[in-house]
Amino acid sequence: MASSKDYLDFIMDQLSGLDGISYRAMMGEYVIYFHGKIPAGIYDDRFLVKITPASLALMPDAVREIPYPGGSEMLLVGDVDDRDFLCELLEAMYDELPMPKTKKKR
């Protein structure tokens, strides 16, 4: 099941307090970027964040879910209505996230 554009628009509105937030559509789902790093994604209308020390500290009871078959576990953000928390979460995770790998030129 692909994620809806309405859910993407809702999450992006919740994250609108952050500078440098963007997304990329990928096979019916959405990857969330924050200043070039990937902290989260929207999969089957679920907002999932990568597992980092900060995300675990801020959401110690979060459910771990697989975003897609073969994907790595991520944390399900249960309260997507709390825009301040969502912004705090991504900001806390930022320094713990790797920069995306650059594609090699052919």
WOJO-V406809 format. One record per pair of residues at least 24 apart in sequence whose C-alpha atoms are under 7 Angstrom apart, sorted by the first residue. I is the first residue (numbers start at 0). GAP is how many residues later the second one is. D is the distance in Angstrom with one decimal. If there is no record, write none. Layout:
i: (I,I)
gap: (GAP,GAP)
d: (D,D)
This chain:
i: (0,1,1,1,2,2,2,2,2,2,3,6,13,14,14,14,16,17,35,36,36,36,36,38,38,42,45,46,46,47,47,47,47,48,48,48,49,49,50,51,51,53,53,54,54)
gap: (43,26,27,42,25,26,39,40,41,42,41,38,69,68,71,72,70,69,63,60,61,62,63,51,58,24,30,29,30,26,27,28,29,25,26,27,24,25,24,41,44,38,39,34,38)
d: (5.7,4.8,5.8,5.4,6.2,5.5,6.8,6.0,4.7,4.7,6.5,6.3,4.9,6.5,6.7,5.9,6.9,6.4,6.9,6.6,6.7,5.4,6.1,6.7,6.9,5.7,7.0,6.1,5.8,5.8,5.3,4.6,5.9,5.6,5.2,6.7,5.0,6.3,6.2,6.7,6.6,5.8,5.4,6.5,6.3)
